[in-house]
Amino acid sequence: MVKRSCPSCGPEPGGEEKKGRGNPISVQLFPPELVEHIISFLPVRDVVALGQTCHYFREVCDTEGVWRRICRRLSPRLREQGSGVRPWKRAAILNYTKGLYFQAFGGRRRCLSKSVAPLLAHGYRRFLPTKDHVFILDYVGTLFFFKNALVSSTLGQIQWKRACRYVVLCRGAKDFASDPRCDTVYRKYLYVLATREQLGVAGATGSRACDCVEVYLQSSGQRVFKMTFHHSMSFKQIVLVGQETQRALLLLTEEGKIYSLVVNETQLDQPRSYTVQLALRKVSHCLPHLRVACMASNQSSTVYITDQGGVYFEVHTPGVYRDLFGTLQAFDPLDQQMPLALSLPAKGNNRYGQLGTGDKMDRGEPTQVHYLQRPIALWCGLNHSLVLSQGLDFSKELLGCGCGAGGRLPGWPKGSASFVKLHVKVPLCACSLCSTRECLYMLSSHDIEHHPAYRDLPASRVVGNPEPSPGAGAPQDPGGTAQACEEYLSQIHSCPTLQDRMEKMKEIVGWMPLMAAQKDFFWEALDMLQTAAGGVGEGPPTPDS
């Protein structure tokens, strides 16, 4: 009989009184290789829990030998462990936590479902829903094509199922993009930035790695176009901008320079050769000292973020220019590539409350959104916004604001001008999200070497918490809590009926900095009170109420 006996833990209580069971043997007497081999058969969750019991098991459960065996059990086809300080532990956790979850907005079943998980995938890094399917890129550059299909259910019925089958679209992928508009109906083609081995020139031996852009039909996964660049050009990101007939591909190099080329999407499926010209974008030509770190785009504009935190815009239409800068005085329709330094936007549209500020007033300057606990990922639609946040107890929850039509804010069909908790069960390791017209997607993957981008504001910069002057005593109202509560009561008092007051109270619970369990308690309690009231409304409040 073997029992764990750790010097720091001491002997087992009452062990001397037990007879006939033999003396306990310390697990430390076993060879470390044997202990690691035994532990490697445990589920990942149990390995983590065992490592929290004592110092000895913490060291054993954290060795690369244990995680190497776990990784090979989870992904037997994985040939390399990847990179990093702890490559085997990182690879094992990436593959243990990977998953694509989705929840349809329509139909009778509105529950969270999980897609098929390919054994070949080494974690999930990025995903993109298109018109009919979903594409996922893993950490070793393999791009997977997740297909929606008609399948037979357990009851023998034929039903439409999302992301139920998969194939490998290509390998060696660095990045991919499609039509930048929010509506997936426009995403007909998938542009993949990849690295391919090219044969050397005549008289040379061996091959060279060259970057290329391959274009695939999203409906079938068929490759319809390919362009290869010189081996001296190395890119890391691709985005699209413009109309289908003048689709501009923007490519970001490893050195922070932007290059572009133009293709006509309407002619890509025709069997013919094309000649395209790769040119340095004006932002890199006019401002050669800038090093662009990343870029994003929509159909009519592009934003560049430098490694120093600067923001530059390209604006291609007068409407977008007016929204950003409040005037058309300097807009030149003949020079749409001119980089524009963005200090402060002139207008933030808040017609549906999609800014989460608690009202529907447009904003002309950056406004802090309160009561969001450690946001992990953001997603902005045309008239609603979603935030994936993490509580103090490391639980995840999905918050939303803006228009709730079409089920896009589950549990809040009327929408909300402030961020409220949506009725969605969030996976523990969810890291990114995306919403389409029909479905909500969440990607699950945990990288132990990834550090969250969120940082708390210094106390002196938090609104309502001014920096104390020297010699001043303790603040009477830290963070402006009392003032906020008075404002909440005023908002509840202004509601004309009991049901309206209940709804407003639910919104206020979502604003308050409470733990996830506390918010759930208040929301459930308010639902019970609302149900017990039976929908009976009150009249306008009297002056004495």
URWO-V172889 format. One record per backbone hydrogen bond with DSSP energy under -0.5 kcal/mol. NH is the residue of the N-H (numbers start at 1). CO is the residue of the C=O. E is the energy in kcal/mol with one decimal. If there is no record, write none. Layout:
BEGIN
NH&CO&E + NH&CO&E
END
This chain:
BEGIN
3&25&-1.0 + 9&6&-1.5 + 10&6&-1.6 + 15&12&-1.9 + 17&14&-0.6 + 18&14&-0.6 + 18&15&-0.7 + 29&26&-1.7 + 30&27&-1.3 + 34&31&-0.7 + 35&31&-1.9 + 36&32&-2.7 + 37&33&-2.0 + 38&34&-2.2 + 39&35&-2.6 + 40&36&-1.9 + 41&38&-1.4 + 42&39&-2.0 + 47&43&-2.1 + 48&44&-2.2 + 49&45&-2.0 + 50&46&-2.7 + 51&47&-1.9 + 52&49&-1.2 + 53&50&-1.7 + 54&50&-0.5 + 58&54&-1.7 + 59&55&-1.8 + 60&56&-2.1 + 61&57&-2.8 + 62&58&-0.6 + 63&60&-1.4 + 67&63&-1.6 + 68&64&-2.3 + 69&65&-1.7 + 70&66&-2.2 + 71&67&-2.6 + 72&68&-2.0 + 73&69&-1.5 + 74&70&-2.5 + 75&71&-3.0 + 78&75&-1.8 + 79&77&-0.6 + 87&84&-0.6 + 90&86&-2.6 + 91&87&-2.4 + 92&88&-2.4 + 93&89&-2.3 + 94&90&-2.4 + 95&91&-1.9 + 96&92&-1.8 + 97&93&-2.2 + 98&94&-0.8 + 99&444&-1.5 + 101&99&-0.5 + 101&442&-2.9 + 102&113&-2.4 + 103&440&-2.1 + 105&438&-2.6 + 106&438&-0.6 + 110&108&-0.8 + 113&102&-2.8 + 115&100&-2.9 + 116&163&-2.1 + 118&116&-0.6 + 121&118&-0.9 + 123&121&-1.0 + 125&137&-3.0 + 126&137&-1.6 + 128&135&-2.3 + 130&133&-3.1 + 131&187&-1.0 + 134&146&-2.1 + 135&128&-2.0 + 136&144&-1.9 + 137&126&-2.6 + 138&142&-2.1 + 139&122&-2.1 + 141&138&-1.0 + 143&141&-0.5 + 143&170&-2.7 + 144&136&-3.4 + 144&142&-0.6 + 145&167&-3.1 + 146&134&-3.0 + 146&144&-0.7 + 147&145&-0.6 + 147&165&-3.3 + 149&161&-2.2 + 151&149&-0.5 + 151&159&-2.7 + 153&157&-3.5 + 156&153&-1.6 + 159&151&-2.8 + 159&157&-0.5 + 161&149&-2.7 + 164&147&-1.5 + 165&147&-1.4 + 167&145&-1.4 + 169&143&-2.4 + 169&167&-0.7 + 170&143&-1.3 + 173&141&-3.0 + 174&193&-3.7 + 175&193&-1.6 + 177&191&-2.3 + 186&183&-1.4 + 187&184&-1.5 + 188&186&-1.8 + 190&216&-2.7 + 191&177&-3.0 + 192&190&-0.6 + 192&214&-3.1 + 193&175&-2.8 + 193&191&-0.5 + 194&192&-0.6 + 194&212&-2.5 + 195&172&-2.1 + 196&210&-2.9 + 198&208&-3.7 + 200&206&-1.7 + 204&201&-2.2 + 208&198&-2.8 + 210&196&-3.1 + 210&208&-0.6 + 211&233&-0.6 + 212&194&-2.5 + 213&227&-2.6 + 214&192&-2.5 + 215&225&-2.9 + 216&190&-2.6 + 217&222&-2.7 + 218&188&-2.5 + 221&217&-2.7 + 224&215&-2.8 + 225&215&-1.3 + 227&213&-2.1 + 229&211&-2.8 + 233&230&-2.1 + 234&232&-0.6 + 236&252&-3.1 + 237&252&-1.1 + 239&250&-1.9 + 241&248&-1.6 + 242&299&-1.1 + 246&243&-0.6 + 247&244&-0.8 + 247&263&-1.9 + 248&241&-2.8 + 248&246&-0.6 + 249&261&-3.2 + 250&239&-2.7 + 250&248&-0.6 + 251&249&-0.5 + 251&259&-3.2 + 252&237&-2.2 + 253&251&-0.5 + 253&257&-2.7 + 254&234&-1.6 + 256&253&-1.4 + 259&251&-2.6 + 260&279&-2.7 + 261&249&-1.4 + 263&247&-2.5 + 265&244&-2.7 + 265&263&-0.7 + 267&264&-1.7 + 268&265&-1.3 + 270&267&-1.3 + 272&270&-1.7 + 276&274&-0.5 + 278&276&-0.5 + 279&260&-2.6 + 279&277&-0.6 + 281&258&-3.0 + 284&281&-0.9 + 285&281&-1.6 + 286&282&-3.3 + 287&283&-0.9 + 290&287&-1.7 + 292&256&-2.2 + 292&290&-0.6 + 293&305&-2.8 + 294&305&-1.6 + 296&303&-2.0 + 298&301&-2.4 + 302&314&-2.1 + 303&296&-2.8 + 304&312&-3.0 + 305&294&-2.5 + 306&304&-0.5 + 306&310&-2.3 + 307&291&-2.2 + 309&306&-1.6 + 312&304&-2.4 + 313&340&-2.7 + 314&302&-2.6 + 316&300&-2.8 + 321&317&-1.8 + 322&318&-2.4 + 323&319&-1.9 + 324&320&-1.9 + 325&321&-2.7 + 326&322&-2.3 + 331&328&-0.9 + 333&331&-0.5 + 335&332&-1.7 + 338&335&-1.0 + 340&313&-2.6 + 341&339&-0.5 + 342&311&-2.3 + 343&341&-0.7 + 346&324&-2.2 + 347&323&-0.8 + 348&363&-2.3 + 349&347&-0.5 + 353&350&-0.9 + 356&353&-1.4 + 358&417&-2.8 + 363&348&-1.8 + 370&368&-0.7 + 373&371&-0.7 + 374&372&-0.8 + 376&388&-4.0 + 377&388&-1.5 + 379&386&-2.3 + 381&379&-0.5 + 381&384&-3.0 + 385&401&-2.2 + 386&379&-2.9 + 387&399&-2.7 + 388&377&-2.8 + 389&387&-0.7 + 389&397&-2.4 + 390&373&-1.0 + 390&374&-1.7 + 391&395&-2.9 + 394&391&-1.8 + 397&389&-2.1 + 399&387&-2.9 + 399&397&-0.5 + 400&420&-2.2 + 401&385&-1.9 + 402&416&-4.0 + 403&383&-2.6 + 407&404&-1.2 + 408&405&-1.1 + 409&404&-0.5 + 412&409&-2.8 + 415&412&-1.7 + 416&402&-1.8 + 419&356&-0.5 + 420&400&-2.4 + 422&398&-3.0 + 423&410&-2.3 + 424&422&-2.1 + 426&424&-0.8 + 430&427&-1.4 + 431&443&-3.1 + 432&443&-1.3 + 434&441&-2.1 + 436&439&-3.1 + 440&103&-2.2 + 441&434&-3.3 + 442&101&-2.8 + 443&432&-2.4 + 444&99&-3.3 + 445&429&-2.0 + 445&443&-0.5 + 447&445&-0.5 + 448&446&-0.6 + 450&447&-1.7 + 461&458&-1.8 + 462&458&-0.7 + 462&459&-0.7 + 465&462&-2.1 + 472&469&-2.0 + 480&477&-2.1 + 481&478&-0.8 + 484&480&-2.1 + 485&481&-2.4 + 486&482&-2.2 + 487&483&-1.8 + 488&484&-2.2 + 489&485&-2.4 + 490&486&-2.0 + 491&487&-2.1 + 492&488&-2.4 + 493&489&-2.6 + 494&490&-1.4 + 495&492&-1.3 + 501&497&-1.8 + 502&498&-2.3 + 503&499&-2.3 + 504&500&-2.4 + 505&501&-2.2 + 506&502&-2.0 + 507&503&-1.9 + 508&504&-2.2 + 509&505&-2.2 + 510&506&-1.6 + 511&507&-1.3 + 512&508&-1.8 + 514&512&-2.3 + 519&515&-2.4 + 520&516&-2.4 + 521&517&-2.0 + 522&518&-2.3 + 523&519&-2.7 + 524&520&-2.5 + 525&521&-2.5 + 526&522&-2.6 + 527&523&-2.0 + 528&524&-2.1 + 529&525&-2.2 + 530&526&-2.5 + 531&527&-2.4 + 532&528&-2.4 + 533&529&-1.8 + 534&530&-0.7 + 534&531&-0.8 + 535&530&-0.9 + 536&533&-1.2 + 537&535&-0.6 + 545&542&-1.4
END
